[in-house]
Amino acid sequence: MSNGKLLSGLLIGAAIGSALGILFAPEKGSETRKKISKKSSDLADSLKKKFNDLVDGIAEKIDEVKDEADELVEKGKEKAYNVKSELKSFS
């Protein structure tokens, strides 16, 4: 199981547990609604942060791959130039 799935499962489980705990607590309805709203907001903020971290990580990986590809292209150009030079020297 990937870390992302595990983390999302834990977050969802925590949210469900919190909601059930609030719903079964002996408080006024207005207080319960405030608590649910606060917990929902906290969960949404947490999920947004995790998503942004994931997107940032993917963007960094893409940049690394682009840099490696550029290096390989340069090495290929150098080798092609060297081969071309060697072939000219045989003429």
PEPE-V586057 format. One record per residue. N is the residue number from 0. RES is the residue in one small letter. D_FIRST is the distance of its C-alpha to the first C-alpha in Angstrom with 1 decimal. Layout:
N&RES&D_FIRST / N&RES&D_FIRST
This chain:
0&m&0.0 / 1&s&3.8 / 2&n&6.6 / 3&g&8.4 / 4&k&6.7 / 5&l&6.8 / 6&l&10.3 / 7&s&11.4 / 8&g&10.8 / 9&l&12.8 / 10&l&15.3 / 11&i&15.9 / 12&g&16.3 / 13&a&18.7 / 14&a&20.6 / 15&i&21.1 / 16&g&22.2 / 17&s&24.5 / 18&a&26.0 / 19&l&26.7 / 20&g&28.2 / 21&i&30.4 / 22&l&31.5 / 23&f&32.6 / 24&a&34.4 / 25&p&38.2 / 26&e&38.9 / 27&k&40.8 / 28&g&39.1 / 29&s&39.7 / 30&e&38.0 / 31&t&35.0 / 32&r&34.8 / 33&k&35.1 / 34&k&32.2 / 35&i&30.0 / 36&s&31.0 / 37&k&30.3 / 38&k&26.8 / 39&s&26.0 / 40&s&27.4 / 41&d&25.4 / 42&l&22.1 / 43&a&23.2 / 44&d&24.2 / 45&s&20.9 / 46&l&18.9 / 47&k&21.6 / 48&k&21.2 / 49&k&17.5 / 50&f&18.1 / 51&n&21.1 / 52&d&19.3 / 53&l&16.8 / 54&v&19.8 / 55&d&21.7 / 56&g&19.1 / 57&i&19.1 / 58&a&22.9 / 59&e&23.2 / 60&k&21.3 / 61&i&23.5 / 62&d&26.6 / 63&e&25.6 / 64&v&25.3 / 65&k&28.6 / 66&d&30.3 / 67&e&29.3 / 68&a&30.5 / 69&d&33.7 / 70&e&34.3 / 71&l&33.8 / 72&v&36.3 / 73&e&38.8 / 74&k&38.5 / 75&g&39.1 / 76&k&42.1 / 77&e&43.5 / 78&k&43.2 / 79&a&44.8 / 80&y&47.6 / 81&n&48.2 / 82&v&48.4 / 83&k&50.7 / 84&s&52.9 / 85&e&53.1 / 86&l&54.1 / 87&k&56.8 / 88&s&58.1 / 89&f&58.7 / 90&s&60.8
